[in-house]
Amino acid sequence: MNESNAKKIILAVDDMPMNLATIQVILHDGFDIRLSKSAKVALTMLNTIKADLILLDIEMPEMSGFEFLERLQNNPELKQIPVVFITSHESPEFTIKAAASGAKDYVIKPIVPGILLKKINAILEAPVLPALL
């Protein structure tokens, strides 16, 4: 992960440029933001950057957010990165599926800046505990 005195790196993955622009505007002052319009490209980016958190759209072409998260969790070097889903889905069935997937949280679109910041800060400020195996 990142050094404690450096800005935390957040990778935002969404196929809609407007959503990425919104995230960039909300987070640019406090975080080092990296953007990707493709889940496949984002996985490649994780070979060279050490993201502290990933903001992930669920419905994307080529690879869904659920598939991206599954690949992340199957990679020993990446599985500890917390993921927050960004979605327009609000149904109870969908939120249960999102929670069961291993994502730390989710944010409903349209993104409310205060909610996004509160959720990110809560996750990044939580102590990192070793996995119990």
C-alpha positions in Angstrom: 0.0 0.0 0.0 0.9 3.6 0.0 3.2 5.5 2.4 1.2 7.1 5.2 2.3 10.6 4.4 1.5 10.3 0.7 -2.0 10.7 -0.8 -3.9 7.5 -0.9 -4.3 6.1 -4.5 -7.8 5.4 -5.6 -8.5 3.6 -8.8 -11.9 4.5 -10.3 -13.2 2.1 -12.9 -16.3 3.1 -14.9 -17.1 2.9 -18.6 -18.9 6.3 -18.5 -16.6 9.3 -18.8 -19.0 11.5 -16.9 -18.9 9.3 -13.9 -15.1 9.2 -13.9 -15.1 13.0 -14.2 -17.5 13.3 -11.3 -15.3 11.1 -9.1 -12.2 13.1 -10.2 -13.8 16.4 -9.2 -15.0 15.0 -5.8 -11.7 13.3 -4.8 -8.9 15.3 -6.5 -8.0 17.4 -3.5 -7.5 14.6 -1.0 -6.4 11.6 -3.1 -4.2 10.5 -6.0 -6.9 9.5 -8.5 -6.3 7.0 -11.3 -9.0 6.5 -13.9 -10.0 3.6 -16.2 -12.9 3.2 -18.6 -12.3 -0.5 -18.8 -12.1 -3.3 -16.1 -9.6 -5.1 -18.3 -7.3 -2.0 -18.5 -7.8 -1.5 -14.7 -6.5 -5.0 -14.0 -3.4 -4.2 -16.1 -2.9 -0.9 -14.3 -2.8 -2.8 -11.0 0.5 -4.4 -12.2 2.2 -1.0 -11.9 0.3 1.0 -9.3 -0.5 0.1 -5.6 -4.1 1.2 -5.2 -5.3 1.8 -1.7 -9.0 1.5 -2.8 -11.0 0.8 -6.0 -14.2 2.5 -6.9 -15.9 0.0 -9.3 -18.9 0.3 -11.6 -20.8 -3.0 -11.8 -22.3 -2.9 -15.3 -19.5 -2.5 -17.9 -18.9 -4.0 -21.3 -16.3 -6.7 -21.7 -16.1 -7.4 -17.9 -18.6 -6.7 -15.2 -17.6 -5.3 -11.8 -18.5 -8.6 -10.3 -16.1 -10.5 -12.6 -13.4 -7.8 -12.0 -13.8 -8.3 -8.2 -13.6 -12.1 -8.5 -10.3 -11.8 -10.5 -9.0 -9.4 -7.9 -9.9 -11.7 -5.0 -8.2 -14.6 -6.8 -4.9 -12.7 -7.0 -2.9 -13.0 -3.8 -1.1 -9.7 -4.5 -4.4 -7.7 -5.1 -7.1 -9.4 -3.0 -6.5 -7.1 0.0 -7.5 -3.9 -1.9 -10.9 -2.8 -0.7 -13.5 -2.3 -3.4 -16.5 0.0 -3.3 -19.2 -0.6 -5.9 -20.6 2.4 -7.7 -24.1 1.4 -9.1 -27.5 2.7 -10.0 -29.1 -0.5 -8.7 -31.0 -0.1 -5.4 -33.1 -3.3 -5.2 -32.6 -5.5 -2.0 -31.6 -8.5 -4.2 -28.9 -6.5 -5.9 -27.5 -5.0 -2.7 -27.4 -8.5 -1.1 -25.5 -9.8 -4.2 -23.1 -6.8 -3.9 -22.5 -7.4 -0.2 -22.0 -11.1 -0.7 -19.4 -10.5 -3.5 -16.8 -9.2 -1.1 -17.1 -5.5 -1.8 -16.6 -3.3 1.3 -19.5 -1.1 0.4 -21.4 0.5 -2.4 -22.5 3.9 -3.5 -25.7 4.6 -5.4 -25.6 6.8 -8.5 -25.9 9.7 -8.9 -23.0 10.0 -6.6 -23.5 12.3 -3.6 -20.1 13.7 -2.7 -20.5 13.6 1.1 -21.6 10.0 1.1 -18.7 8.9 -1.2 -16.1 10.7 0.9 -17.5 9.4 4.2 -17.5 5.8 2.9 -14.0 6.1 1.5 -12.6 7.6 4.6 -14.2 5.0 6.8 -12.6 2.2 4.8 -9.2 3.8 4.5 -9.0 4.8 8.2 -10.0 1.3 9.4 -7.0 -0.6 10.8 -5.7 -3.3 8.5 -6.0 -6.7 10.2 -4.2 -9.8 9.1 -6.3 -12.5 7.6 -7.1 -15.3 10.0 -6.2 -18.6 8.2 
